[in-house]
Amino acid sequence: MKYQLIGKITGFKGLKGQLKIKVLSGFLKERFEANSQIYIQINQDYQAFTVKSYNDKEKTPLLVLENYEDINLIQHLNKKDIYANADDDFLLEENAYHQDELIGLNVFQSNELKGQVVDIKNYPKDDYLLVRTKEKEVLIPFRDEFIISMDDEKIVVIDMEGLF
């Protein structure tokens, strides 16, 4: 089976087994639907879990796993990656990417390599690419006005003073 990275456990809320999630993919409502299967990488193995509930109405999305509704049962899952079966992948619109597909892409401006995408920051108004250059890390709005083109290997951004 192929696994698709969809999130990361960042902590806990309360005593009833609520996992705080950092979102790394789309279609989370479908993927975290009650009774759906997810996988958490523990050491080198992918352990299957059944979703009991998912709540994205709060500041940080919360996930509860079936039969793990107690903080003492989930503490070993902190900072672990969450995966879905890649074969069950949901269809993306044209020119759309999963967030984990963007990590590691080289960023170019005027045919010059500027850096590499190291993370995606999701803010209420927009998503931003966190790009590591030789000197620093910069945020670039992930919007059509700033992205000229992109493919599976690189992202080309506009030539704008102060962007890097």
C-alpha positions as CSV (number, residue, x, y, z in Angstrom):
1,M,0.0,0.0,0.0
2,K,1.2,3.6,-0.7
3,Y,0.7,6.1,2.0
4,Q,-0.2,9.8,1.5
5,L,0.9,12.2,4.2
6,I,-2.1,14.2,5.3
7,G,-1.3,15.7,8.7
8,K,0.8,15.7,11.9
9,I,-0.2,15.3,15.5
10,T,0.9,18.5,17.3
11,G,-0.5,17.9,20.8
12,F,-3.6,17.2,22.8
13,K,-6.6,18.9,24.2
14,G,-8.3,17.8,27.3
15,L,-8.4,14.4,28.9
16,K,-10.7,12.6,26.4
17,G,-8.2,11.7,23.7
18,Q,-8.5,14.8,21.4
19,L,-5.5,15.0,19.1
20,K,-4.5,18.5,17.8
21,I,-3.7,18.2,14.1
22,K,-1.5,20.2,11.7
23,V,-3.2,20.0,8.3
24,L,-0.9,18.9,5.4
25,S,-3.5,18.0,2.8
26,G,-6.9,18.7,1.5
27,F,-10.1,16.7,1.8
28,L,-9.8,16.3,5.5
29,K,-13.5,16.2,6.1
30,E,-13.7,13.2,3.8
31,R,-10.6,11.6,5.1
32,F,-11.4,12.1,8.8
33,E,-15.1,11.1,8.4
34,A,-16.4,8.9,11.2
35,N,-15.4,5.3,10.7
36,S,-12.8,6.0,8.1
37,Q,-9.3,4.5,8.2
38,I,-6.1,6.5,8.8
39,Y,-2.6,5.4,9.5
40,I,0.0,6.8,11.9
41,Q,3.6,6.1,11.4
42,I,5.1,4.6,14.6
43,N,8.8,3.9,14.1
44,Q,9.0,2.3,10.7
45,D,5.5,0.8,10.7
46,Y,2.1,2.3,9.7
47,Q,-0.5,1.4,12.3
48,A,-4.2,1.6,11.3
49,F,-6.7,3.6,13.3
50,T,-10.4,4.2,12.9
51,V,-11.7,7.8,13.2
52,K,-14.3,8.4,15.8
53,S,-14.7,12.2,15.2
54,Y,-13.1,15.2,13.6
55,N,-13.7,18.8,14.4
56,D,-12.2,21.7,12.4
57,K,-14.4,24.4,13.9
58,E,-11.8,25.3,16.5
59,K,-8.5,27.2,16.0
60,T,-6.7,23.9,15.8
61,P,-8.4,20.9,14.2
62,L,-9.2,18.1,16.6
63,L,-9.3,14.3,15.9
64,V,-10.5,11.5,18.1
65,L,-9.7,7.9,17.4
66,E,-12.0,5.0,18.1
67,N,-11.1,3.1,21.3
68,Y,-8.5,5.9,22.2
69,E,-10.7,8.3,24.0
70,D,-8.3,8.8,26.9
71,I,-5.2,11.0,27.1
72,N,-3.2,8.1,28.6
73,L,-3.8,6.0,25.5
74,I,-2.7,8.6,22.9
75,Q,0.4,10.3,24.5
76,H,2.7,8.1,22.6
77,L,1.3,9.5,19.3
78,N,2.5,13.0,19.9
79,K,4.5,14.5,17.0
80,K,3.6,11.5,14.7
81,D,2.7,11.8,11.1
82,I,-0.8,10.9,9.9
83,Y,-1.3,9.1,6.5
84,A,-4.1,8.0,4.3
85,N,-4.2,5.3,1.7
86,A,-2.8,7.0,-1.4
87,D,-4.9,4.6,-3.6
88,D,-8.0,6.2,-2.1
89,D,-6.8,9.6,-3.2
90,F,-9.4,12.2,-3.9
91,L,-9.4,13.8,-7.4
92,L,-7.7,17.2,-7.4
93,E,-8.8,20.1,-9.6
94,E,-6.5,20.9,-12.5
95,N,-3.3,22.7,-11.3
96,A,-4.0,21.7,-7.6
97,Y,-1.4,20.0,-5.4
98,H,-1.4,18.3,-2.0
99,Q,0.6,20.3,0.5
100,D,3.1,17.5,1.0
101,E,3.9,17.5,-2.8
102,L,5.1,21.1,-2.5
103,I,7.6,20.5,0.3
104,G,11.1,20.2,-1.2
105,L,10.3,21.9,-4.5
106,N,13.0,24.4,-5.6
107,V,11.8,28.0,-6.0
108,F,13.1,30.2,-8.9
109,Q,12.9,33.9,-9.6
110,S,14.2,35.2,-13.0
111,N,15.8,31.8,-13.7
112,E,17.8,32.0,-10.4
113,L,17.4,29.4,-7.7
114,K,16.3,31.2,-4.6
115,G,15.6,28.4,-2.2
116,Q,13.5,25.4,-1.4
117,V,10.0,25.1,0.1
118,V,10.3,23.7,3.6
119,D,6.7,24.1,4.9
120,I,3.3,25.5,4.1
121,K,1.7,28.0,6.5
122,N,-2.1,28.0,6.5
123,Y,-3.5,31.4,7.6
124,P,-7.2,32.4,7.5
125,K,-6.8,34.6,4.4
126,D,-4.2,32.7,2.5
127,D,-1.7,29.9,2.4
128,Y,2.0,30.8,2.3
129,L,5.1,28.9,1.1
130,L,7.9,28.9,3.7
131,V,11.0,29.1,1.5
132,R,14.5,28.5,3.0
133,T,17.2,30.5,1.2
134,K,20.9,30.5,1.9
135,E,20.5,33.4,4.4
136,K,17.0,33.2,5.8
137,E,13.4,31.9,5.5
138,V,10.8,33.9,3.7
139,L,7.0,33.6,3.3
140,I,5.6,33.8,-0.3
141,P,1.8,34.0,-0.7
142,F,0.6,30.9,-2.5
143,R,-1.6,32.8,-5.0
144,D,-1.7,33.2,-8.7
145,E,-0.4,36.8,-8.5
146,F,2.9,35.5,-7.1
147,I,3.3,32.1,-8.8
148,I,4.1,32.2,-12.5
149,S,4.3,28.5,-13.0
150,M,4.9,25.2,-11.1
151,D,5.3,21.6,-11.8
152,D,6.5,18.5,-10.0
153,E,10.1,19.8,-9.7
154,K,10.0,23.6,-9.3
155,I,8.0,26.7,-8.6
156,V,8.7,30.0,-10.5
157,V,7.7,33.2,-8.7
158,I,7.3,36.7,-10.0
159,D,10.2,39.1,-10.2
160,M,9.4,41.5,-7.4
161,E,11.8,43.5,-5.3
162,G,11.7,42.6,-1.7
163,L,10.2,39.2,-2.2
164,F,13.5,37.5,-1.2
